Amino acid sequence: MTSPFIRNRQRRLAIAAGEKIATRKPAAPDEKSESGQEYAALKVRLHDNLRQLQDTESHEARKPLKAQFAKAFEDWVDGILIADKPVQDEIVLTCMIWAIDTGDYDRAVEIGEFAMKHGLDMPERYKRSVACFLREDIAELELANPGTVDLDLLSRIKSITGEADMPDAAKAKLHKAIGRAWRAKADAFDAADDSAPAGGEAAYIAEALAQLKRALQLDKKAGVKKDIEQLERRARDLGAPADDADQDTSPPFEPDNKGSGE
């Protein structure tokens, strides 16, 4: 286990590494500085960890390893985030991927938002952008296991990645996931609940339709046509104007499912 002294030192040096970056294009910490030397030493550990993961064939067995490895870099990553400067850091970006893979979605979004803010590039071994990784991978996990990710967080991911360039099919997956999350809220709707929206069940259905129709606009093969047909029937049964939900709009009310499923 890393000692408190070493952990505090890593965090302090990570903050210093970020604060020393003054260029417009993100750059790695200066190898001649104390922070840069610490970064180089940590990268050696990172690459050892990556080799260990590569040698582990079981995806199930990789998960606890990734969580263990990410924990060892936690203080360095925290320092980089606190400094809030455009430092190109392979450790930080790898920890974002590990956070997604281990279900620590809050951490993944925290790192991803920082990386997007400062224009960081993914390490060369990855082919997609930070925004695409964040948006597509978390959406796929939610679609595979509904309820895994809070609706609040899905909406936040949509907001921070909405303007990023990526394949339309990748964008569509998140709209599909959000649409189905709204549908789940409609399914569980209880009119006696004090937190129920003014529009009732129909309001949830309208939000679901807006997201699902946007997914279909982006990708005709998104697999949402039946969802849309079913929800439009429900909307008509409730006397709601289902056809008004043609565009992706921001919710008129905040989701009430607080907490983190990440």
PLY file of the C-alpha trace (Angstrom):
ply
format ascii 1.0
element vertex 262
property float x
property float y
property float z
element edge 261
property int vertex1
property int vertex2
end_header
0.00 0.00 0.00
1.29 3.46 -0.89
2.20 5.54 2.15
0.35 8.81 2.93
3.61 10.70 2.36
4.02 9.31 -1.17
0.33 9.86 -1.96
0.50 13.50 -0.86
3.71 13.97 -2.81
2.13 12.58 -5.98
-0.87 14.87 -5.65
1.37 17.91 -5.02
3.58 17.13 -8.01
0.58 16.50 -10.25
-0.82 19.92 -9.35
2.57 21.46 -10.09
2.74 19.62 -13.42
-0.57 21.10 -14.49
0.26 24.60 -13.33
3.49 24.66 -15.34
1.71 24.01 -18.63
1.09 27.33 -20.34
0.89 26.31 -23.99
-2.35 26.26 -25.95
-1.80 22.69 -27.08
-1.76 20.28 -24.13
1.70 18.94 -23.41
3.05 16.26 -21.10
4.87 17.37 -17.91
8.42 18.58 -18.48
10.72 15.57 -17.97
13.39 17.82 -16.41
11.10 18.96 -13.61
10.39 17.05 -10.41
6.80 16.65 -11.56
7.93 15.35 -14.92
10.22 12.80 -13.30
7.37 11.60 -11.10
5.12 11.35 -14.16
7.77 9.29 -15.98
8.07 6.91 -13.03
4.30 6.53 -12.82
4.11 5.85 -16.55
6.49 2.93 -16.12
4.06 1.51 -13.56
1.13 2.24 -15.89
2.71 0.33 -18.77
3.49 -2.58 -16.44
-0.19 -2.58 -15.47
-1.27 -2.53 -19.11
0.97 -5.50 -19.88
-0.52 -7.37 -16.93
-4.02 -6.68 -18.25
-2.99 -7.81 -21.70
-1.75 -11.08 -20.24
-5.09 -11.62 -18.49
-7.50 -13.25 -20.93
-10.60 -13.13 -18.72
-12.50 -9.86 -19.02
-14.12 -10.60 -15.68
-10.72 -10.96 -14.04
-9.52 -7.70 -15.56
-12.16 -5.61 -13.78
-10.80 -5.88 -10.22
-7.29 -5.41 -11.58
-8.29 -2.16 -13.28
-9.94 -0.92 -10.09
-6.80 -1.80 -8.13
-4.49 -0.12 -10.64
-6.65 3.02 -10.85
-6.60 3.35 -7.05
-2.81 3.53 -7.12
-2.96 6.53 -9.49
-5.82 8.28 -7.69
-3.74 10.98 -6.01
-1.87 11.85 -9.20
-5.13 12.10 -11.13
-6.70 14.22 -8.39
-3.76 16.61 -8.56
-4.11 17.01 -12.32
-7.83 17.70 -11.98
-7.27 20.22 -9.18
-4.68 22.13 -11.24
-7.25 22.27 -14.07
-4.64 22.99 -16.76
-4.22 21.51 -20.28
-1.65 18.81 -19.50
-1.52 15.84 -21.88
-1.48 12.94 -19.43
-1.68 9.28 -20.43
-2.28 8.21 -16.84
-5.35 10.42 -16.44
-6.91 9.28 -19.71
-6.25 5.60 -19.04
-7.88 6.00 -15.63
-10.97 7.42 -17.39
-11.22 4.23 -19.46
-10.71 2.07 -16.39
-13.39 4.01 -14.54
-15.88 3.22 -17.32
-14.86 -0.43 -17.38
-15.20 -0.82 -13.60
-18.52 1.04 -13.32
-17.14 4.16 -11.64
-19.11 6.39 -14.00
-18.98 9.55 -11.89
-15.19 9.41 -11.96
-15.15 8.71 -15.69
-17.33 11.73 -16.40
-15.26 13.93 -14.08
-12.07 13.00 -15.94
-13.74 13.09 -19.35
-15.14 16.56 -18.80
-11.69 17.81 -17.76
-10.08 16.19 -20.82
-12.64 17.68 -23.20
-12.36 21.11 -21.62
-8.62 21.17 -22.28
-8.58 19.38 -25.62
-6.67 16.29 -24.54
-6.07 13.53 -27.08
-6.52 9.87 -26.26
-3.31 7.79 -26.13
-2.26 6.41 -29.54
-3.47 2.89 -28.71
-7.06 4.19 -28.80
-8.82 5.13 -32.03
-11.73 7.18 -30.66
-11.88 10.62 -29.07
-12.43 11.29 -25.38
-16.01 12.39 -26.06
-16.79 9.32 -28.15
-15.41 6.96 -25.52
-17.36 8.65 -22.76
-20.62 8.86 -24.68
-20.67 5.57 -26.55
-19.23 3.21 -23.96
-21.42 4.38 -21.08
-24.49 4.34 -23.34
-23.73 0.76 -24.39
-23.38 -0.32 -20.77
-26.71 1.29 -19.88
-28.45 -0.30 -22.87
-27.07 -3.72 -21.96
-28.10 -3.36 -18.30
-30.90 -0.78 -17.94
-30.73 1.21 -14.72
-26.94 0.87 -14.44
-26.40 4.60 -14.95
-28.55 7.33 -13.42
-30.64 9.38 -15.82
-29.11 12.54 -14.39
-25.64 11.37 -15.38
-26.74 10.22 -18.82
-28.20 13.68 -19.40
-24.98 15.29 -18.20
-22.96 13.19 -20.63
-25.29 14.24 -23.43
-24.76 17.87 -22.49
-20.96 17.80 -22.34
-20.50 15.67 -25.49
-23.33 17.10 -27.58
-21.16 19.33 -29.75
-18.27 16.87 -30.11
-17.53 15.34 -33.49
-18.07 11.57 -33.62
-19.95 9.04 -35.76
-23.71 9.62 -35.74
-24.31 6.03 -34.69
-22.22 6.61 -31.56
-24.23 9.71 -30.72
-27.48 7.86 -31.30
-26.72 5.24 -28.65
-26.87 7.76 -25.84
-30.18 9.20 -27.06
-31.51 5.64 -27.18
-30.29 4.95 -23.64
-31.81 8.19 -22.33
-35.07 7.53 -24.15
-35.39 4.10 -22.61
-34.54 5.51 -19.18
-37.42 7.98 -19.53
-39.64 5.12 -20.65
-38.69 3.21 -17.49
-39.76 6.22 -15.45
-43.09 6.22 -17.29
-43.48 2.50 -16.56
-42.88 3.13 -12.86
-45.02 6.27 -12.71
-47.09 6.71 -9.57
-49.62 9.55 -9.65
-49.67 9.59 -5.85
-45.95 10.39 -5.68
-45.37 13.97 -4.49
-42.42 14.31 -6.89
-44.47 13.33 -9.95
-44.21 15.91 -12.77
-47.11 18.18 -13.64
-47.65 16.38 -16.93
-47.82 13.00 -15.24
-46.96 9.83 -17.12
-47.45 11.63 -20.44
-44.56 13.98 -19.61
-42.17 11.06 -19.18
-43.39 9.51 -22.42
-42.87 12.79 -24.28
-39.27 12.96 -23.04
-38.68 9.34 -24.06
-40.09 9.95 -27.53
-37.96 13.05 -28.04
-34.77 11.10 -27.31
-35.73 8.00 -29.27
-36.74 10.01 -32.32
-33.45 11.86 -32.16
-31.63 8.50 -32.07
-33.53 7.44 -35.18
-32.66 10.70 -36.95
-28.98 10.05 -36.30
-29.01 6.34 -37.11
-31.78 4.58 -39.01
-30.46 1.29 -37.61
-30.54 2.45 -34.00
-33.17 -0.16 -33.14
-35.75 2.23 -31.71
-38.64 2.04 -34.20
-40.68 -0.39 -32.11
-39.99 1.66 -28.98
-41.34 4.74 -30.73
-44.44 2.97 -32.04
-45.29 1.58 -28.61
-44.79 4.91 -26.88
-46.83 6.78 -29.47
-49.72 4.39 -28.81
-49.39 5.01 -25.08
-49.30 8.76 -25.66
-52.48 8.62 -27.74
-54.19 6.52 -25.08
-53.29 9.20 -22.53
-54.49 11.94 -24.88
-50.98 13.36 -25.27
-49.72 14.91 -28.56
-47.02 12.30 -29.33
-46.06 13.98 -32.60
-44.81 17.06 -30.74
-41.73 15.15 -29.59
-39.91 15.24 -32.93
-36.87 17.12 -31.72
-34.35 16.57 -28.95
-35.16 19.18 -26.33
-34.01 19.75 -22.79
-36.34 18.34 -20.12
-38.84 20.89 -18.74
-38.14 19.41 -15.31
-35.18 17.79 -13.63
-35.00 14.00 -13.22
-35.84 13.05 -9.66
-33.61 9.99 -9.46
-30.66 11.53 -7.61
-27.54 9.64 -6.66
-24.88 7.92 -8.66
-25.07 4.65 -10.47
-21.55 5.07 -11.77
0 1
1 2
2 3
3 4
4 5
5 6
6 7
7 8
8 9
9 10
10 11
11 12
12 13
13 14
14 15
15 16
16 17
17 18
18 19
19 20
20 21
21 22
22 23
23 24
24 25
25 26
26 27
27 28
28 29
29 30
30 31
31 32
32 33
33 34
34 35
35 36
36 37
37 38
38 39
39 40
40 41
41 42
42 43
43 44
44 45
45 46
46 47
47 48
48 49
49 50
50 51
51 52
52 53
53 54
54 55
55 56
56 57
57 58
58 59
59 60
60 61
61 62
62 63
63 64
64 65
65 66
66 67
67 68
68 69
69 70
70 71
71 72
72 73
73 74
74 75
75 76
76 77
77 78
78 79
79 80
80 81
81 82
82 83
83 84
84 85
85 86
86 87
87 88
88 89
89 90
90 91
91 92
92 93
93 94
94 95
95 96
96 97
97 98
98 99
99 100
100 101
101 102
102 103
103 104
104 105
105 106
106 107
107 108
108 109
109 110
110 111
111 112
112 113
113 114
114 115
115 116
116 117
117 118
118 119
119 120
120 121
121 122
122 123
123 124
124 125
125 126
126 127
127 128
128 129
129 130
130 131
131 132
132 133
133 134
134 135
135 136
136 137
137 138
138 139
139 140
140 141
141 142
142 143
143 144
144 145
145 146
146 147
147 148
148 149
149 150
150 151
151 152
152 153
153 154
154 155
155 156
156 157
157 158
158 159
159 160
160 161
161 162
162 163
163 164
164 165
165 166
166 167
167 168
168 169
169 170
170 171
171 172
172 173
173 174
174 175
175 176
176 177
177 178
178 179
179 180
180 181
181 182
182 183
183 184
184 185
185 186
186 187
187 188
188 189
189 190
190 191
191 192
192 193
193 194
194 195
195 196
196 197
197 198
198 199
199 200
200 201
201 202
202 203
203 204
204 205
205 206
206 207
207 208
208 209
209 210
210 211
211 212
212 213
213 214
214 215
215 216
216 217
217 218
218 219
219 220
220 221
221 222
222 223
223 224
224 225
225 226
226 227
227 228
228 229
229 230
230 231
231 232
232 233
233 234
234 235
235 236
236 237
237 238
238 239
239 240
240 241
241 242
242 243
243 244
244 245
245 246
246 247
247 248
248 249
249 250
250 251
251 252
252 253
253 254
254 255
255 256
256 257
257 258
258 259
259 260
260 261
